Amino acid sequence: MTPLMTIPGQTDPVPVPRAASTGGITTRSDGRIDLIGLPRARIAELFAEAGLDAKAAKLRAKQVYHWLYHRGACQFEAMTDIAKTMRPWLEERFVIGRPEIMEAQVSTDGTRKWLLRTADAHDFEMVFIPDADRGTLCVSSQVGCTLNCRFCHTGTMRLVRNLTPGEIVGQVMLARDALGEWPRGRMDVAEEESESDYTSDGRLLTNIVMMGMGEPLYNFDHVRDALHIVMDGDGLALSKRRITLSTSGVVPLMARAGEEIGVNLAVSLHAVSKIVRDEIVPINRKYGIEELLSACAAYPGASNARRITFEYVMLKDRNDSDDDARELVRLLKHYKLPAKVNLIPFNPWPGAPYECSTPERVRRFSDIVFEGGISAPIRTPRGRDIDAACGQLKTSAEKKSRAELDRQTAEVWAEKQAAMD
């Protein structure tokens, strides 16, 4: 049975199964060690524990690390600068893991969503949002969520467990697989596209947001370790300025996030009064607006050049009045926050207790905040037709038969094999 761990809930700790890992390593039923998500020094230690002398372990770790994160290798056999006699030794003891793709969908606006499965058969989702000048991957940190934000579909799921560093890094690697962004790129999803449409240096996937399923700061250690690999110049080499971590307001861990991770901060604010925020974002009952904004003001690295993003979902007749907009400006100025406000039209889902504010109301709210001297762009909803928009992520695997999921998985991998042949 999976041992239980304690994760803070909206008011009290909640016991949930631990991540399927030991020391950050994703465990596997076959006993082999998954190298994805591990830093180079840890890989060297594992190679030494498996029998290599210290010098050879360090050299092999450097080679393998390069193949994993620079070349996107999925098999040890592809590592051509490692002796052929060495590759079976690696294959016997180690594995290069990826979350399993159960379903891949493409929206009419180009947004892509993947339903993924862990090695111990838990499902979660990730989303890629292409734009003219950037491509943003929305990465999950947990299977499910414990925060129960009322506007968010993910919040209606139970929290199953934290994702491991390998399962978090694996999402970025799967996206690069699908976008053909490794040298000698590959395509996994779209039949009508070819490798010639893509670069091989990561330019399509330019940004990462930790805004998928789960609260990243309730999986702090694994998120930190995964993002260190993503930011490592010898790893996936994405600048910390292109990575944003979103929190609903886990105040005690915000300073650590700034110091130990150092990426951009986004805060799910969504209301300016205690009564409304207690309802919409229940963690507010534990860490109130004033405490949250004080933590934002103290966030390491925050400046006019690196503003904190405040996310504000527009809910009809609940948080969208002129007075709400004025109070938002007052609060941000009172705490002297270098801020930008993202106004997010509410994305509906079955059984949702709210409606989206009218376009005219959203524009008026934006105008008031802009007039107050704070940028308040209105986010264009993306991927609504495949339930990939903000607040809509919730795995729908339980609604589909095992046979249907097996068929869809087979189709995805057939497309991948055809692209590679």
ABEGO torsion letter per residue (X at the ends): XBBBBBBBBAABBBBBBBBBBBGGBBBBAAGBBBABGBBAAAAAAAAAAAGBBAAAAAAAAAAAAAAAAAAGBABAAABAABBAAAAAAAAAABBBBBBBBABBBBBAAGBBBBBBBBAAGBBBBBBBBBBAABBBBBBBABBEBAAGBAABAAAABBBABBBBAAAAAAAAAAAAAAAGABBGBBBAABAABBAAABBAAGAABABBBBABBEBAAAAAAAAAAAAAAAABAABAGBBAAABBBBBAGBAAAAAAAAAAAGBBBBBBAGBABAAAAAAABAAAAABBAAAAAAAAAABBGBBAABBBBBBBBBBBGAAABAAAAAAAAAAAAAAGBBBBBBBBBBBBBBGBABBBBBAAAAAAAAAAAAAAGBBBBBBBBBGAAAGABBGABBBAAAABBAAAAAAAAAAAAAAAAAAAX
